[in-house]
Amino acid sequence: MTRLRPVVLFVWGLTAEDAAKAEANARDEAWWRSWQIVKVLGPVVGGVASVADRGGYAARQPLASRADYGQVWEFYEPHADDPH
């Protein structure tokens, strides 16, 4: 069996419902990419996704990023001190 790649997930939604949909979509994407989500940043609700707190990950290049109206999800490589 192939080892799953550990990733950190950032989730933002314009509303709580949007954030829940974004997280569900992100978990589906992680499954088909064979990625294991080891940490979730958020969900962040409201405000602007581009300025939302990503817990020190904002300066990093995401592995993958998706946006839909009212929803954003991004995957990052974990920091060394993240559980994985």
Secondary structure, DSSP 8 states (H G I E B T S, - for coil): ----EEEEEEEEESSHHHHHHHHHHHHHHHHHHTEEEEEEEEEEESS-GGGS--TT-TTS--SEEEEETTEEEEEE---TTS--
